[in-house]
Amino acid sequence: MEDAGRMQRFGGLPESYETEVLQPFVEDLAGELMRALDFFQTSMSDISVQRVVVFGSGASLPGIASNMPGIQVENPDPFRDMSLAPGVNQRLIHQEGSSLAVACGLALRRFTA
């Protein structure tokens, strides 16, 4: 799994990866999210879900939003309004920011407490 993640970020995956692996996975993931939202809507009928915020490594998968019609899908960047030290790889932080949201939030607790 670690090797696959590295290959996805930096290259080295087979040519058929997107059509045979990634697209079916994204479609299945979006379907699972829609089923979870349907279940939520059934149990909380007075609340209308119009937007979903997706965090983690799956949040940046291409096609998630297009496979969830009628729902606005956001992939937030927790570092968007932060100043970063010069030695920090800013491209990597903004690219992987969604996966670091919990760590970012925990770190911020020290500054706001």
C-alpha positions in Angstrom: 0.0 0.0 0.0 2.9 2.3 0.8 4.5 1.6 -2.5 1.3 2.2 -4.4 0.8 5.6 -2.7 4.4 6.6 -3.6 3.9 5.5 -7.2 0.6 7.4 -7.4 2.3 10.6 -6.2 5.6 10.3 -8.1 4.8 8.1 -11.1 5.5 4.5 -12.0 2.0 3.1 -12.2 1.0 1.0 -15.2 -0.8 2.8 -18.1 -4.1 1.0 -17.4 -4.1 2.1 -13.8 -6.6 5.0 -14.3 -9.1 3.1 -16.4 -8.9 -0.3 -14.7 -8.2 0.6 -11.1 -8.7 4.3 -10.3 -12.0 5.1 -12.1 -13.8 2.0 -10.7 -12.5 2.7 -7.2 -13.7 6.4 -7.4 -17.1 5.3 -8.7 -17.4 2.8 -5.8 -16.3 5.3 -3.3 -18.7 7.9 -4.5 -21.5 5.3 -4.5 -20.7 4.4 -0.8 -20.7 8.1 0.1 -24.0 8.6 -1.6 -25.5 5.6 0.2 -24.2 7.0 3.5 -25.8 10.4 2.7 -29.1 8.6 1.8 -29.0 6.8 5.1 -28.4 10.1 6.9 -31.2 11.8 5.0 -33.6 9.0 6.0 -32.8 9.3 9.6 -32.6 13.2 9.7 -35.3 14.1 7.1 -35.4 17.7 8.4 -31.8 18.4 7.3 -30.9 18.7 3.6 -27.3 17.8 2.7 -26.0 20.1 0.0 -22.3 20.0 0.6 -19.8 17.3 1.7 -16.3 18.1 2.9 -13.9 15.2 2.2 -10.6 14.8 4.0 -7.8 12.3 3.7 -5.9 10.8 0.8 -9.1 9.9 -1.0 -10.3 13.5 -1.0 -8.0 14.5 -3.9 -9.0 11.6 -6.1 -10.1 12.9 -9.6 -13.7 12.4 -10.3 -15.1 12.2 -6.8 -17.3 15.3 -7.3 -18.5 14.3 -10.8 -19.7 10.9 -9.4 -21.8 12.6 -6.7 -24.4 14.6 -8.7 -26.4 17.2 -6.8 -23.8 17.4 -3.9 -21.1 20.0 -3.7 -17.9 18.1 -2.8 -15.0 20.1 -1.2 -11.4 19.1 -0.6 -10.2 21.7 1.9 -6.6 22.8 2.4 -6.1 23.4 6.1 -2.9 25.3 5.4 -4.4 27.7 2.9 -4.2 30.8 5.1 -1.1 29.8 7.1 2.4 31.1 6.8 4.9 28.3 6.3 8.5 28.2 7.3 11.0 28.6 4.3 12.2 25.0 4.7 8.8 23.5 4.3 7.9 21.9 0.9 4.9 24.1 0.2 3.8 22.2 -2.9 3.7 19.0 -1.0 1.9 20.6 2.0 -0.8 22.0 -0.3 -1.1 18.8 -2.3 -1.3 16.6 0.7 -3.0 19.1 3.1 -6.3 17.3 3.3 -4.5 14.2 4.7 -2.9 16.4 7.3 -6.0 18.1 8.5 -6.2 16.3 11.9 -2.5 16.9 12.6 -2.9 20.6 11.6 -5.9 21.0 13.9 -4.1 19.3 16.8 -1.1 21.5 16.3 -3.3 24.7 16.3 -4.8 23.8 19.7 -1.5 24.8 21.2 -1.8 28.3 19.7 -5.4 29.0 20.5 -5.7 27.4 24.0 
